Amino acid sequence: MADIINLRQARKAKARSEAEAKAAQNRISFGRTKTERNLTEACSALEEKRIDAHRREPADKDA
């Protein structure tokens, strides 16, 4: 026989866990120092520059 659960409590518990997961992701994304953000931006710019350097045809500015 299945356990009886209160749907209101289950819904609130699910919302709480989703909010906690989102908060954890935001702490990772936004809880960084300016130096760490600048380093991440510099690394991503360097990766993008390397990818663009290996293109066979130059990207069209008009398209």
Legacy VTK file of the C-alpha trace (Angstrom):
# vtk DataFile Version 3.0
C-alpha trace
ASCII
DATASET POLYDATA
POINTS 63 float
0.000 0.000 0.000
1.300 3.451 -0.861
2.165 6.100 1.674
-0.281 8.950 2.047
1.289 12.344 1.369
0.014 15.867 1.691
0.155 17.347 -1.808
0.438 20.924 -0.530
3.482 20.025 1.558
5.014 18.062 -1.326
4.522 20.994 -3.703
6.097 23.420 -1.232
9.019 21.051 -0.610
9.616 20.757 -4.356
9.527 24.561 -4.746
11.988 24.930 -1.862
14.430 22.450 -3.372
14.217 24.142 -6.797
14.802 27.545 -5.200
17.829 26.187 -3.348
19.248 24.726 -6.564
18.791 28.073 -8.338
20.411 29.899 -5.410
23.389 27.544 -5.534
23.790 28.200 -9.259
23.580 31.961 -8.677
26.232 31.751 -5.956
28.521 30.089 -8.471
27.708 32.543 -11.264
27.532 35.843 -9.416
29.447 35.254 -6.196
32.859 35.835 -7.742
35.385 38.590 -7.328
36.053 41.103 -10.086
39.421 39.488 -10.771
37.820 36.069 -11.260
35.192 37.529 -13.616
37.882 39.316 -15.650
39.938 36.122 -15.854
36.930 34.152 -17.082
36.139 36.797 -19.700
39.756 36.842 -20.873
39.867 33.052 -21.172
36.620 32.920 -23.136
37.826 35.713 -25.450
41.074 33.826 -26.053
39.177 30.606 -26.827
36.898 32.446 -29.239
39.897 34.072 -30.930
41.577 30.671 -31.364
38.435 29.181 -32.886
38.060 32.114 -35.270
41.709 31.797 -36.296
41.084 28.234 -37.491
38.176 29.089 -39.766
38.619 28.179 -43.411
36.649 31.157 -44.686
36.531 34.548 -42.990
33.204 35.413 -41.419
31.116 37.833 -43.480
30.473 41.140 -41.740
27.265 41.728 -43.755
25.646 38.331 -43.160
LINES 1 64
63 0 1 2 3 4 5 6 7 8 9 10 11 12 13 14 15 16 17 18 19 20 21 22 23 24 25 26 27 28 29 30 31 32 33 34 35 36 37 38 39 40 41 42 43 44 45 46 47 48 49 50 51 52 53 54 55 56 57 58 59 60 61 62
